[in-house]
Amino acid sequence: MFDFRPAGHVIGRLVLGLGLVMFVPAILDWYDGNGHWLVFGQSALITILAGSAMTLACANSAGSGISLRQAFVMTTGIWTILPLFGSLPFVFGVTGAGFTDAVFEAMSGLTTTGATVFSGLETLPRGILLWRGLLQWFGGVGIIVVALVVLPQLRVGGMQIFRSEDVDNLGNILPRVAETSRSVAWIYLLLTVMCAVSYQWSGLGEFDAVVLAMTTVATGGFANSDASFANLGPGPEYVGMLFMLLASLPFIRYMQLFRGHAGPFIRDSQTHAFLLVATVVVGLLTVWQLVTAPAGSELAFRKAAFNGISILTGTGYVSDDYGRWGGFAVSMFFLVGLIGGCAGSTSCSIKIFRYQLLFSLVATQIRRLHSPHGVFVPKYAQRKVGEDVIASVMAFFFLFLLSLTVLAISLGMTGLDMMTSMSGAVAALANIGPGLGPVIGPTGNYAGINDTAKWLLAAGMLIGRLELMVVFVLFTTEFWRR
């Protein structure tokens, strides 16, 4: 019989931690004197009690370690259960959100998707805005640890190619998670502080600078205003661009850099490919802006760069309604959202390294056609790639496209139009946030769509954030028979 206790113990401790974090926005609301702090106090009490009960119930398995099968359950369970408790301040608070909307917002936060059902953000208590930022911030650091430690061990979507990195020598899964978490947390915190200070220097107030720093480094996209970055000015946009890019680079390279090894960071082929793609995207969008909407060259570059980088990294901030930029720009934004940043970062979507592996495989097949008797092997970062990695990556691409198709069709069956269904499926599965069209586009939000569609999108966010197979494997009978 499958033993859920090791996974339950980890999840219980995280739920308990989430409840304790709720006191941070509670203190802020108490300081502001708006009375909303009681909402966070009530939510914290419920969450702490539930987390404590789960931890104590599974405490007798605390020292037994965790198997790979249990790691699948643990990873999916974390991103399923935490949003339920993270939604409590939205249910009890001034947002007046129903259960569906509250869970959708919390899932969007913890998966760093950035799709929102709330409007009038400027009028909400600062505690609620801070809570949205905290959800994304913790979701971002959590996914880095999962990507560095858990996914390579689970051999998901080609992630096993990174098993030879430094984190592979840290011991069994739980000790590796603990040690990697500490290393990542310091780097993540340092980036956040640097980002917050930079936002302040660019002209933002302290509160906006802190919240936006958390959602920028998490590449989450929750903002404190319905207009996102549209009215913040040039300074914050340039700061946002820089730190969205930095947060999309592999954190394993930051860890090595802080240990005094700059070579791997400088030579990293994934980083080179990502920055090249970002440069091409920004260049094409800038030229398009200059041709179709003549304005100052600085403005054209800034709008193209900020929005292009935001969608490429899966952050989802907007500073302009790019839905009105014309067909080429809209198509670019749609496709760019399917690329993503580097593996082992807070970024999302398919990831650059998978495209590198795919292109290497295509190049190898072409060489074999030219020289049928030659021996050609796909390579990544000058290393030979095994058949298991190639098969895993191809399976990921197929499963991603299949999931995207099924989700888009399912959304259409709920009554959504084609543009909203297709772009919503991409925005959820790739964890981008805004879609296309007048409903969920850069100037809209997800409040107006039906509840069934919201649950489908929330499921898409979860599946996409956990690299698909981590979730889907739990629905196979073979997994539970072993």
Buried (B, 14 or more C-beta within 10 A) or exposed (E): EEBBBBBBBBBBBBBBBBBEBBBBBBBBBBEEEEEBBEBBBBBBEBBBEBBBEBBEEBBEBBEEEBBEBBBBBBBBBBBBBBBBBBBBBBBBBBBEBBEBBBBBBBBBBBBBBBBBBBEEBEEBBBBBBBBBBBBBBBBBBBBBBBBBBBBBBBBBBBBBBBEEBBBBEBEEBBEBBEBBBEBBEEBBEEBBEBBBBBBBEBBBEEBBBBBBBBBBBBBBBBBBBBBBBBEBEBBBBBBBBBBBBBBBBBBBBBBBBEEEEEEBBEEBBBBBBBBEBBEEBBBBBBEBBBEEBEEEEEBBBBBBBBBBBBBBBBBBBBBBEBBEBBEEBBEBBBEBBBBBBBBBBBBBBBBBBBBBBBEBBEEBEEBEEEEEEEEEEBBBBEEEBEEEBBEBBBBBBEBBEEBBEEBBEBBBEBEBEEBBBBBBBBBBBBBBBBBBBEBBBBBBBBBEBEEBBBBBBBBBBBBBBBBBBBBBBBEEEEBEEE
